Every structure is written in C-alpha cells, then in structure tokens.
Amino acid sequence: MDNNAVTPRRSGGLYARVNMSVKSANIMVISLLTLLIIASVFIVKHSGFTIKFDTDGGSHIESVKAMYSDTLSPETPVKEGFSFTGWYTDRDCTQRWEPETEPITGSMTLYAGWEKSE
C-alpha cells in the first residue's frame, strides 16, 4: 500500500451527499408551504378576531372576541340628543354593517351612526 496516496475529496460542501432531484425539492417546498398556510388558518380560526366598537361619543361598548363566520348581537349605544342609526364599517358611516346577518371574517372596528334628534 502506498503511504503517499491521497483520498479524493468531494466538492459541494454540506449538501454534497444529498441525492435529491429538483422536482423532489420543489414538491417538498410546496408541501411545507401548504402546511404552513393550513396551520396559519387554523391558528387564526381558533384564536378568534377582535371586534371594536367606536361609539363616537356614545355609551362605551367593550370589544369582543369572535370566531370566523360568527355573527354578533352588540348592544345599542346611547348618545344624548341623537338617535342610533346602526353600525358601519367606515368612520364616515357610509358602509352599513348588519351584525346579526353578516359573518365575521377578520378583526375590525365598527362605527356607530347617529342622527340628530329633534
């Protein structure tokens, strides 16, 4: 046996001995991303969403936690000299939101609409 023999080294670093095709790597990445998306949806669905109520000077209403697709029955706020016109998804009260029929799909703030009483 020759003492001067050199053992050949493989190039390629840490992954030199990994034998995986590009197709297999793509399948693995897609599978992991799919699992991550499913886990994210599961976490969001099970921890719920926060619904805040901005009464614009009316009586205070506490925020509530709701699950995806739940509906709400929030209490009606009171504001002296005004009549409550409903809940809205925008501060200008142009996009009416029906809490009893429209399901929750995310965290949101609902704005109380008011009309001056006579």
VMD Tcl script that builds the backbone (N, CA, C; Angstrom):
set m [mol new atoms 354]
animate dup $m
set s [atomselect $m all]
$s set {name element resname resid chain x y z} {
  {N N MET 1 A 0.835 -1.166 0.000}
  {CA C MET 1 A 0.000 0.000 0.000}
  {C C MET 1 A 0.885 1.236 0.000}
  {N N ASP 2 A 0.509 2.219 -0.782}
  {CA C ASP 2 A 1.293 3.435 -0.939}
  {C C ASP 2 A 0.907 4.430 0.150}
  {N N ASN 3 A 1.880 4.869 0.954}
  {CA C ASN 3 A 1.615 5.833 2.029}
  {C C ASN 3 A 1.397 7.237 1.492}
  {N N ASN 4 A 1.740 7.484 0.270}
  {CA C ASN 4 A 1.589 8.812 -0.318}
  {C C ASN 4 A 0.265 8.965 -1.065}
  {N N ALA 5 A -0.599 7.989 -0.978}
  {CA C ALA 5 A -1.873 8.050 -1.689}
  {C C ALA 5 A -2.768 9.099 -1.037}
  {N N VAL 6 A -3.448 9.856 -1.846}
  {CA C VAL 6 A -4.344 10.918 -1.371}
  {C C VAL 6 A -5.776 10.467 -1.602}
  {N N THR 7 A -6.600 10.618 -0.565}
  {CA C THR 7 A -8.004 10.272 -0.692}
  {C C THR 7 A -8.713 11.437 -1.375}
  {N N PRO 8 A -9.410 11.183 -2.456}
  {CA C PRO 8 A -10.093 12.284 -3.140}
  {C C PRO 8 A -11.223 12.833 -2.261}
  {N N ARG 9 A -11.392 14.138 -2.296}
  {CA C ARG 9 A -12.460 14.802 -1.534}
  {C C ARG 9 A -13.563 15.212 -2.488}
  {N N ARG 10 A -14.758 15.111 -2.022}
  {CA C ARG 10 A -15.900 15.551 -2.816}
  {C C ARG 10 A -16.070 17.050 -2.659}
  {N N SER 11 A -16.423 17.699 -3.709}
  {CA C SER 11 A -16.718 19.120 -3.603}
  {C C SER 11 A -18.229 19.266 -3.421}
  {N N GLY 12 A -18.655 20.421 -3.020}
  {CA C GLY 12 A -20.087 20.645 -2.879}
  {C C GLY 12 A -20.492 20.994 -1.464}
  {N N GLY 13 A -19.620 20.916 -0.528}
  {CA C GLY 13 A -19.907 21.375 0.820}
  {C C GLY 13 A -20.858 20.484 1.584}
  {N N LEU 14 A -21.674 21.118 2.386}
  {CA C LEU 14 A -22.553 20.447 3.339}
  {C C LEU 14 A -23.543 19.484 2.677}
  {N N TYR 15 A -24.023 19.828 1.499}
  {CA C TYR 15 A -25.058 19.013 0.857}
  {C C TYR 15 A -24.501 18.128 -0.265}
  {N N ALA 16 A -23.234 17.873 -0.256}
  {CA C ALA 16 A -22.609 17.090 -1.326}
  {C C ALA 16 A -23.175 15.679 -1.403}
  {N N ARG 17 A -23.571 15.127 -0.291}
  {CA C ARG 17 A -24.047 13.740 -0.287}
  {C C ARG 17 A -25.568 13.615 -0.362}
  {N N VAL 18 A -26.259 14.744 -0.449}
  {CA C VAL 18 A -27.710 14.708 -0.573}
  {C C VAL 18 A -28.045 14.379 -2.015}
  {N N ASN 19 A -28.850 13.354 -2.175}
  {CA C ASN 19 A -29.213 12.910 -3.512}
  {C C ASN 19 A -30.703 13.181 -3.714}
  {N N MET 20 A -31.030 14.402 -4.179}
  {CA C MET 20 A -32.425 14.784 -4.353}
  {C C MET 20 A -32.551 15.551 -5.661}
  {N N SER 21 A -33.571 15.219 -6.398}
  {CA C SER 21 A -33.791 15.918 -7.663}
  {C C SER 21 A -34.447 17.266 -7.404}
  {N N VAL 22 A -34.405 18.133 -8.367}
  {CA C VAL 22 A -35.044 19.445 -8.260}
  {C C VAL 22 A -36.552 19.273 -8.109}
  {N N LYS 23 A -37.103 18.298 -8.812}
  {CA C LYS 23 A -38.543 18.036 -8.722}
  {C C LYS 23 A -38.920 17.640 -7.294}
  {N N SER 24 A -38.127 16.778 -6.668}
  {CA C SER 24 A -38.397 16.365 -5.287}
  {C C SER 24 A -38.270 17.538 -4.327}
  {N N ALA 25 A -37.280 18.391 -4.560}
  {CA C ALA 25 A -37.094 19.573 -3.712}
  {C C ALA 25 A -38.288 20.515 -3.855}
  {N N ASN 26 A -38.775 20.706 -5.080}
  {CA C ASN 26 A -39.946 21.563 -5.299}
  {C C ASN 26 A -41.179 20.998 -4.608}
  {N N ILE 27 A -41.378 19.707 -4.690}
  {CA C ILE 27 A -42.521 19.073 -4.029}
  {C C ILE 27 A -42.426 19.264 -2.521}
  {N N MET 28 A -41.229 19.118 -1.978}
  {CA C MET 28 A -41.048 19.286 -0.541}
  {C C MET 28 A -41.333 20.732 -0.126}
  {N N VAL 29 A -40.860 21.708 -0.880}
  {CA C VAL 29 A -41.102 23.117 -0.568}
  {C C VAL 29 A -42.592 23.436 -0.650}
  {N N ILE 30 A -43.255 22.980 -1.693}
  {CA C ILE 30 A -44.694 23.222 -1.844}
  {C C ILE 30 A -45.472 22.572 -0.704}
  {N N SER 31 A -45.085 21.374 -0.318}
  {CA C SER 31 A -45.753 20.686 0.790}
  {C C SER 31 A -45.587 21.458 2.087}
  {N N LEU 32 A -44.393 21.951 2.353}
  {CA C LEU 32 A -44.148 22.717 3.579}
  {C C LEU 32 A -44.910 24.039 3.581}
  {N N LEU 33 A -44.972 24.715 2.433}
  {CA C LEU 33 A -45.733 25.962 2.346}
  {C C LEU 33 A -47.226 25.712 2.565}
  {N N THR 34 A -47.740 24.639 1.990}
  {CA C THR 34 A -49.147 24.281 2.184}
  {C C THR 34 A -49.433 24.013 3.658}
  {N N LEU 35 A -48.552 23.286 4.308}
  {CA C LEU 35 A -48.703 23.003 5.731}
  {C C LEU 35 A -48.677 24.283 6.549}
  {N N LEU 36 A -47.805 25.210 6.203}
  {CA C LEU 36 A -47.715 26.493 6.899}
  {C C LEU 36 A -48.997 27.301 6.742}
  {N N ILE 37 A -49.559 27.321 5.533}
  {CA C ILE 37 A -50.809 28.047 5.288}
  {C C ILE 37 A -51.952 27.428 6.074}
  {N N ILE 38 A -52.054 26.121 6.064}
  {CA C ILE 38 A -53.118 25.438 6.814}
  {C C ILE 38 A -52.974 25.721 8.309}
  {N N ALA 39 A -51.761 25.675 8.824}
  {CA C ALA 39 A -51.527 25.952 10.243}
  {C C ALA 39 A -51.902 27.392 10.577}
  {N N SER 40 A -51.589 28.331 9.690}
  {CA C SER 40 A -51.929 29.735 9.930}
  {C C SER 40 A -53.437 29.932 9.984}
  {N N VAL 41 A -54.151 29.332 9.047}
  {CA C VAL 41 A -55.616 29.439 9.031}
  {C C VAL 41 A -56.193 28.813 10.297}
  {N N PHE 42 A -55.672 27.687 10.705}
  {CA C PHE 42 A -56.138 27.014 11.917}
  {C C PHE 42 A -55.939 27.909 13.129}
  {N N ILE 43 A -54.774 28.518 13.250}
  {CA C ILE 43 A -54.485 29.385 14.400}
  {C C ILE 43 A -55.419 30.582 14.418}
  {N N VAL 44 A -55.610 31.227 13.267}
  {CA C VAL 44 A -56.492 32.388 13.205}
  {C C VAL 44 A -57.924 31.993 13.525}
  {N N LYS 45 A -58.374 30.874 12.978}
  {CA C LYS 45 A -59.748 30.442 13.219}
  {C C LYS 45 A -59.988 30.110 14.683}
  {N N HIS 46 A -58.982 29.600 15.369}
  {CA C HIS 46 A -59.195 29.157 16.736}
  {C C HIS 46 A -58.842 30.187 17.793}
  {N N SER 47 A -58.148 31.241 17.426}
  {CA C SER 47 A -57.873 32.271 18.421}
  {C C SER 47 A -58.873 33.408 18.286}
  {N N GLY 48 A -59.555 33.492 17.196}
  {CA C GLY 48 A -60.615 34.458 17.009}
  {C C GLY 48 A -60.134 35.824 16.569}
  {N N PHE 49 A -61.092 36.696 16.359}
  {CA C PHE 49 A -60.848 38.056 15.912}
  {C C PHE 49 A -61.384 39.023 16.950}
  {N N THR 50 A -60.822 40.220 16.976}
  {CA C THR 50 A -61.274 41.256 17.901}
  {C C THR 50 A -62.161 42.237 17.151}
  {N N ILE 51 A -63.338 42.487 17.702}
  {CA C ILE 51 A -64.263 43.454 17.127}
  {C C ILE 51 A -64.341 44.616 18.112}
  {N N LYS 52 A -63.966 45.816 17.636}
  {CA C LYS 52 A -64.005 47.021 18.466}
  {C C LYS 52 A -65.190 47.870 18.044}
  {N N PHE 53 A -65.710 48.627 19.002}
  {CA C PHE 53 A -66.863 49.482 18.744}
  {C C PHE 53 A -66.495 50.928 19.031}
  {N N ASP 54 A -66.592 51.773 18.007}
  {CA C ASP 54 A -66.345 53.205 18.157}
  {C C ASP 54 A -67.707 53.875 18.179}
  {N N THR 55 A -68.112 54.359 19.351}
  {CA C THR 55 A -69.455 54.915 19.505}
  {C C THR 55 A -69.509 56.423 19.271}
  {N N ASP 56 A -68.396 57.046 18.911}
  {CA C ASP 56 A -68.367 58.475 18.578}
  {C C ASP 56 A -69.032 59.328 19.665}
  {N N GLY 57 A -68.618 59.115 20.889}
  {CA C GLY 57 A -69.159 59.901 21.998}
  {C C GLY 57 A -70.370 59.289 22.672}
  {N N GLY 58 A -70.827 58.168 22.177}
  {CA C GLY 58 A -71.957 57.483 22.801}
  {C C GLY 58 A -71.475 56.611 23.951}
  {N N SER 59 A -72.381 55.863 24.546}
  {CA C SER 59 A -72.027 54.986 25.666}
  {C C SER 59 A -70.981 53.962 25.217}
  {N N HIS 60 A -70.084 53.637 26.144}
  {CA C HIS 60 A -68.973 52.728 25.830}
  {C C HIS 60 A -69.464 51.287 25.657}
  {N N ILE 61 A -68.923 50.622 24.653}
  {CA C ILE 61 A -69.208 49.204 24.433}
  {C C ILE 61 A -67.859 48.495 24.356}
  {N N GLU 62 A -67.687 47.475 25.185}
  {CA C GLU 62 A -66.437 46.718 25.243}
  {C C GLU 62 A -66.194 45.952 23.948}
  {N N SER 63 A -64.922 45.819 23.592}
  {CA C SER 63 A -64.546 44.987 22.450}
  {C C SER 63 A -64.914 43.538 22.744}
  {N N VAL 64 A -65.161 42.783 21.696}
  {CA C VAL 64 A -65.483 41.362 21.858}
  {C C VAL 64 A -64.581 40.522 20.972}
  {N N LYS 65 A -64.402 39.269 21.358}
  {CA C LYS 65 A -63.693 38.287 20.538}
  {C C LYS 65 A -64.747 37.466 19.818}
  {N N ALA 66 A -64.520 37.213 18.550}
  {CA C ALA 66 A -65.459 36.402 17.769}
  {C C ALA 66 A -64.668 35.464 16.873}
  {N N MET 67 A -65.243 34.346 16.593}
  {CA C MET 67 A -64.617 33.355 15.721}
  {C C MET 67 A -65.027 33.620 14.274}
  {N N TYR 68 A -64.254 33.074 13.360}
  {CA C TYR 68 A -64.537 33.202 11.941}
  {C C TYR 68 A -65.950 32.697 11.652}
  {N N SER 69 A -66.713 33.453 10.906}
  {CA C SER 69 A -68.085 33.189 10.465}
  {C C SER 69 A -69.152 33.366 11.549}
  {N N ASP 70 A -68.753 33.789 12.758}
  {CA C ASP 70 A -69.746 34.114 13.790}
  {C C ASP 70 A -70.517 35.367 13.386}
  {N N THR 71 A -71.682 35.543 13.967}
  {CA C THR 71 A -72.412 36.797 13.843}
  {C C THR 71 A -72.505 37.402 15.236}
  {N N LEU 72 A -72.784 38.690 15.300}
  {CA C LEU 72 A -72.822 39.402 16.579}
  {C C LEU 72 A -74.206 39.953 16.873}
  {N N SER 73 A -74.420 40.243 18.144}
  {CA C SER 73 A -75.604 40.975 18.591}
  {C C SER 73 A -75.130 42.035 19.582}
  {N N PRO 74 A -74.422 43.067 19.083}
  {CA C PRO 74 A -73.895 44.071 20.007}
  {C C PRO 74 A -75.008 44.913 20.613}
  {N N GLU 75 A -74.745 45.407 21.818}
  {CA C GLU 75 A -75.739 46.272 22.449}
  {C C GLU 75 A -75.832 47.588 21.685}
  {N N THR 76 A -76.948 48.262 21.839}
  {CA C THR 76 A -77.167 49.535 21.159}
  {C C THR 76 A -76.634 50.662 22.032}
  {N N PRO 77 A -75.729 51.484 21.498}
  {CA C PRO 77 A -75.201 52.595 22.298}
  {C C PRO 77 A -76.226 53.716 22.428}
  {N N VAL 78 A -76.002 54.568 23.407}
  {CA C VAL 78 A -76.886 55.704 23.658}
  {C C VAL 78 A -76.036 56.971 23.629}
  {N N LYS 79 A -76.578 58.020 23.006}
  {CA C LYS 79 A -75.896 59.309 22.948}
  {C C LYS 79 A -76.958 60.397 23.079}
  {N N GLU 80 A -76.786 61.222 24.092}
  {CA C GLU 80 A -77.795 62.249 24.375}
  {C C GLU 80 A -77.964 63.197 23.191}
  {N N GLY 81 A -79.234 63.386 22.786}
  {CA C GLY 81 A -79.562 64.288 21.681}
  {C C GLY 81 A -79.469 63.641 20.307}
  {N N PHE 82 A -79.185 62.328 20.274}
  {CA C PHE 82 A -79.026 61.634 18.999}
  {C C PHE 82 A -79.775 60.303 19.006}
  {N N SER 83 A -80.149 59.851 17.807}
  {CA C SER 83 A -80.741 58.526 17.625}
  {C C SER 83 A -79.717 57.652 16.912}
  {N N PHE 84 A -79.574 56.422 17.388}
  {CA C PHE 84 A -78.641 55.467 16.797}
  {C C PHE 84 A -79.195 54.986 15.466}
  {N N THR 85 A -78.378 55.035 14.389}
  {CA C THR 85 A -78.839 54.615 13.056}
  {C C THR 85 A -78.266 53.269 12.620}
  {N N GLY 86 A -77.346 52.718 13.390}
  {CA C GLY 86 A -76.791 51.416 13.050}
  {C C GLY 86 A -75.272 51.404 13.117}
  {N N TRP 87 A -74.709 50.234 12.790}
  {CA C TRP 87 A -73.256 50.046 12.794}
  {C C TRP 87 A -72.735 50.131 11.375}
  {N N TYR 88 A -71.544 50.707 11.247}
  {CA C TYR 88 A -70.921 50.913 9.938}
  {C C TYR 88 A -69.463 50.460 9.986}
  {N N THR 89 A -68.941 50.071 8.818}
  {CA C THR 89 A -67.550 49.613 8.761}
  {C C THR 89 A -66.575 50.747 8.474}
  {N N ASP 90 A -67.081 51.932 8.196}
  {CA C ASP 90 A -66.212 53.082 7.936}
  {C C ASP 90 A -66.591 54.247 8.855}
  {N N ARG 91 A -65.605 55.082 9.138}
  {CA C ARG 91 A -65.787 56.214 10.050}
  {C C ARG 91 A -66.843 57.206 9.541}
  {N N ASP 92 A -67.005 57.327 8.222}
  {CA C ASP 92 A -67.974 58.260 7.647}
  {C C ASP 92 A -69.399 57.703 7.645}
  {N N CYS 93 A -69.548 56.470 8.098}
  {CA C CYS 93 A -70.857 55.810 8.196}
  {C C CYS 93 A -71.590 55.750 6.859}
  {N N THR 94 A -70.879 55.273 5.842}
  {CA C THR 94 A -71.500 55.088 4.529}
  {C C THR 94 A -71.675 53.601 4.192}
  {N N GLN 95 A -70.910 52.723 4.857}
  {CA C GLN 95 A -70.972 51.282 4.587}
  {C C GLN 95 A -71.644 50.575 5.768}
  {N N ARG 96 A -72.941 50.412 5.680}
  {CA C ARG 96 A -73.701 49.808 6.786}
  {C C ARG 96 A -73.308 48.346 6.962}
  {N N TRP 97 A -73.265 47.907 8.212}
  {CA C TRP 97 A -72.930 46.522 8.541}
  {C C TRP 97 A -74.034 45.961 9.428}
  {N N GLU 98 A -74.599 44.837 9.022}
  {CA C GLU 98 A -75.680 44.190 9.767}
  {C C GLU 98 A -75.089 43.090 10.646}
  {N N PRO 99 A -74.897 43.343 11.932}
  {CA C PRO 99 A -74.213 42.366 12.789}
  {C C PRO 99 A -74.911 41.020 12.917}
  {N N GLU 100 A -76.212 40.993 12.837}
  {CA C GLU 100 A -76.939 39.731 13.020}
  {C C GLU 100 A -76.868 38.820 11.790}
  {N N THR 101 A -76.570 39.391 10.612}
  {CA C THR 101 A -76.584 38.584 9.394}
  {C C THR 101 A -75.227 38.494 8.691}
  {N N GLU 102 A -74.338 39.457 8.907}
  {CA C GLU 102 A -73.043 39.440 8.229}
  {C C GLU 102 A -72.007 38.746 9.104}
  {N N PRO 103 A -71.388 37.667 8.594}
  {CA C PRO 103 A -70.429 36.912 9.400}
  {C C PRO 103 A -69.095 37.648 9.574}
  {N N ILE 104 A -68.426 37.324 10.654}
  {CA C ILE 104 A -67.102 37.870 10.946}
  {C C ILE 104 A -66.076 37.173 10.055}
  {N N THR 105 A -65.233 37.957 9.397}
  {CA C THR 105 A -64.176 37.391 8.572}
  {C C THR 105 A -62.799 37.902 8.975}
  {N N GLY 106 A -62.751 38.787 9.960}
  {CA C GLY 106 A -61.477 39.326 10.417}
  {C C GLY 106 A -61.699 40.333 11.528}
  {N N SER 107 A -60.613 40.769 12.143}
  {CA C SER 107 A -60.704 41.809 13.162}
  {C C SER 107 A -61.158 43.096 12.494}
  {N N MET 108 A -61.960 43.891 13.207}
  {CA C MET 108 A -62.458 45.133 12.625}
  {C C MET 108 A -62.945 46.085 13.706}
  {N N THR 109 A -63.140 47.320 13.306}
  {CA C THR 109 A -63.755 48.330 14.159}
  {C C THR 109 A -65.082 48.691 13.523}
  {N N LEU 110 A -66.132 48.702 14.336}
  {CA C LEU 110 A -67.453 49.117 13.866}
  {C C LEU 110 A -67.729 50.509 14.417}
  {N N TYR 111 A -68.320 51.349 13.591}
  {CA C TYR 111 A -68.582 52.737 13.955}
  {C C TYR 111 A -70.084 52.955 14.105}
  {N N ALA 112 A -70.461 53.606 15.209}
  {CA C ALA 112 A -71.874 53.886 15.456}
  {C C ALA 112 A -72.300 55.075 14.601}
  {N N GLY 113 A -73.463 54.915 13.964}
  {CA C GLY 113 A -74.037 56.011 13.181}
  {C C GLY 113 A -75.063 56.745 14.035}
  {N N TRP 114 A -75.106 58.057 13.911}
  {CA C TRP 114 A -76.012 58.870 14.712}
  {C C TRP 114 A -76.757 59.867 13.832}
  {N N GLU 115 A -77.983 60.168 14.272}
  {CA C GLU 115 A -78.797 61.180 13.622}
  {C C GLU 115 A -79.292 62.105 14.726}
  {N N LYS 116 A -79.189 63.404 14.500}
  {CA C LYS 116 A -79.603 64.388 15.494}
  {C C LYS 116 A -81.103 64.247 15.781}
  {N N SER 117 A -81.442 64.148 17.079}
  {CA C SER 117 A -82.842 64.037 17.490}
  {C C SER 117 A -83.465 65.428 17.520}
  {N N GLU 118 A -84.765 65.485 17.303}
  {CA C GLU 118 A -85.463 66.781 17.338}
  {C C GLU 118 A -86.126 67.013 18.649}
}
mol reanalyze $m
mol bondsrecalc $m
mol representation Tube
mol addrep $m
